[in-house]
Amino acid sequence: MKHIYFTVTNDLTYDQRMHRICHSLTTNGFNVTLVGRKMATSHPLAQKSFEQKRLKCFFNKGFLFYVEYNTRLFFYLLNKHMDAVCAIDLDTILPCLAVSQIKEIKRVYDAHEYFTELKEVRTRPFVKWVWGKVEQFAVPKFRYGYTVSEGLADEFARKYNRNYAVIRNLPLLTPFKPVVKEERYLFYGGAVNEARGFEYLIPAMVHIDCKLIVAGDGNFMPQLKALIEQYKVAHKVELKGMVSPEELRNYAEKATLGLALAEKDGINQYWALPNKFLDYIHAALPQIAMNYPEYTKINDRYKVAVLLDGLSVESVVRKVNETLADTAKLEEMSAQCLMARENLNWQKEEEALVKFYHSIFS
């Protein structure tokens, strides 16, 4: 039984994507360990079918965190038996590269994001330069890899001559039970990070007669709270913070309209296929999303969303209000979601994942 170690920088509790990946590989004949970090706010880990390990750091953000965590991760991995190691995104790639070279084992790059094109990286010249150097040094040395969309896979092929597989982060298909929607509200479920359109959404809320629930946390949370205060919409916006996957699904299923906004600047946002877009589909939740390639591919087949050509306060106000007023359109999009989820689900996508890992050992 081949043993694979996966490495992330989060605390594992809310990482549904890695839970799905690790569980699928465990049930298909692999031994799996998922490594993350332990924080002061971390909850006890739930029992899973795979092993979990969290590393504790003195620093929890910035340059010192990355140096400390990667150092701790290197020495932890160095003392473990494994047949392959997989770096999830660029922020754990260096220790995985070093350990794989020392141990002479397979190494895999899971590019969940195009890391150097994240807004929080791209708009900070020195930070972008550092991570750009890491990318240029390490990524070409990873023969095996996969990412979440064809657009991002094409970018790795163009830039580094690496033919990475596409394994989308599709939700697990579970029985759908219609719920009673007691009140109308807009819903955003996901990372509260830069480039997620909050600079447009919060001012738009002034002109939208509906509550907004935000479930998630991230590097943009201080700015989000400031925007809510600046535009005096605190009575319309509820910030739930990090919630369990079950609570996240419950909020989505009871919502009226989901929001999957993203700025176009930077190839990561433009070519991405975000978790929230897919989660809304599985919750049968109509949504406002972006007219970017990966959204459009799905929406051309299943009319699950109203797509925005560009982000502005005016366009968000107009599309949200028009969609909320069109009950028939909301019902039709919800029905399309129920059809889409039968084909766009993890039970089908995991076949590509299992095939990929079998192929690197064959």
Secondary structure as the mmCIF struct_conf table of DSSP 4:
data_model
#
loop_
_struct_conf.conf_type_id
_struct_conf.id
_struct_conf.beg_label_comp_id
_struct_conf.beg_label_asym_id
_struct_conf.beg_label_seq_id
_struct_conf.end_label_comp_id
_struct_conf.end_label_asym_id
_struct_conf.end_label_seq_id
STRN STRN1 HIS A 3 THR A 7
BEND BEND1 THR A 9 ASN A 10
BEND BEND2 LEU A 12 LEU A 12
TURN_TY1_P TURN_TY1_P1 THR A 13 TYR A 14
HELX_RH_AL_P HELX_RH_AL_P1 GLN A 16 THR A 26
TURN_TY1_P TURN_TY1_P2 THR A 27 GLY A 29
STRN STRN2 ASN A 31 LYS A 38
TURN_TY1_P TURN_TY1_P3 ALA A 40 THR A 41
HELX_LH_PP_P HELX_LH_PP_P1 SER A 42 GLN A 47
BEND BEND3 SER A 49 PHE A 50
STRN STRN3 GLU A 51 LYS A 56
BEND BEND4 PHE A 58 PHE A 58
BEND BEND5 LYS A 61 LYS A 61
HELX_RH_AL_P HELX_RH_AL_P2 GLY A 62 LEU A 78
TURN_TY1_P TURN_TY1_P4 ASN A 79 ASN A 79
BEND BEND6 LYS A 80 LYS A 80
BEND BEND7 ASP A 83 ASP A 83
STRN STRN4 ALA A 84 ILE A 88
BEND BEND8 ASP A 89 ASP A 89
HELX_RH_3T_P HELX_RH_3T_P1 LEU A 90 THR A 92
HELX_RH_AL_P HELX_RH_AL_P3 ILE A 93 LYS A 103
TURN_TY1_P TURN_TY1_P5 GLU A 104 GLU A 104
STRN STRN5 LYS A 106 ALA A 111
BEND BEND9 HIS A 112 GLU A 113
HELX_RH_3T_P HELX_RH_3T_P2 PHE A 115 GLU A 117
BEND BEND10 LEU A 118 LEU A 118
HELX_RH_AL_P HELX_RH_AL_P4 LYS A 119 ARG A 122
TURN_TY1_P TURN_TY1_P6 THR A 123 THR A 123
BEND BEND11 ARG A 124 ARG A 124
HELX_RH_AL_P HELX_RH_AL_P5 PRO A 125 ALA A 138
HELX_RH_3T_P HELX_RH_3T_P3 VAL A 139 LYS A 141
STRN STRN6 TYR A 144 THR A 147
BEND BEND12 VAL A 148 SER A 149
HELX_RH_AL_P HELX_RH_AL_P6 GLU A 150 TYR A 160
STRN STRN7 ALA A 165 VAL A 166
HELX_LH_PP_P HELX_LH_PP_P2 LEU A 170 LEU A 173
BEND BEND13 GLU A 183 GLU A 183
STRN STRN8 TYR A 185 GLY A 189
BEND BEND14 GLY A 190 GLY A 190
TURN_TY1_P TURN_TY1_P7 GLU A 194 ALA A 195
BEND BEND15 ARG A 196 GLY A 197
HELX_RH_AL_P HELX_RH_AL_P7 PHE A 198 ALA A 204
HELX_RH_3T_P HELX_RH_3T_P4 MET A 205 HIS A 207
BEND BEND16 CYS A 210 CYS A 210
STRN STRN9 LYS A 211 ALA A 215
TURN_TY1_P TURN_TY1_P8 ASN A 219 PHE A 220
HELX_RH_AL_P HELX_RH_AL_P8 MET A 221 GLN A 230
TURN_TY1_P TURN_TY1_P9 TYR A 231 LYS A 232
TURN_TY1_P TURN_TY1_P10 ALA A 234 LYS A 236
STRN STRN10 VAL A 237 GLY A 241
BEND BEND17 MET A 242 MET A 242
HELX_RH_AL_P HELX_RH_AL_P9 PRO A 245 LYS A 254
BEND BEND18 THR A 256 THR A 256
STRN STRN11 LEU A 257 LEU A 259
BEND BEND19 ASP A 265 GLY A 266
HELX_RH_AL_P HELX_RH_AL_P10 ILE A 267 TRP A 271
HELX_RH_AL_P HELX_RH_AL_P11 ASN A 275 HIS A 282
TURN_TY1_P TURN_TY1_P11 ALA A 283 ALA A 284
STRN STRN12 GLN A 287 MET A 290
BEND BEND20 TYR A 292 TYR A 292
HELX_RH_AL_P HELX_RH_AL_P12 PRO A 293 ARG A 301
BEND BEND21 TYR A 302 TYR A 302
STRN STRN13 ALA A 305 LEU A 308
BEND BEND22 ASP A 309 GLY A 310
HELX_RH_AL_P HELX_RH_AL_P13 VAL A 313 ALA A 325
HELX_RH_AL_P HELX_RH_AL_P14 THR A 327 ALA A 340
TURN_TY1_P TURN_TY1_P12 ARG A 341 ASN A 343
BEND BEND23 LEU A 344 ASN A 345
HELX_RH_AL_P HELX_RH_AL_P15 TRP A 346 PHE A 361
#
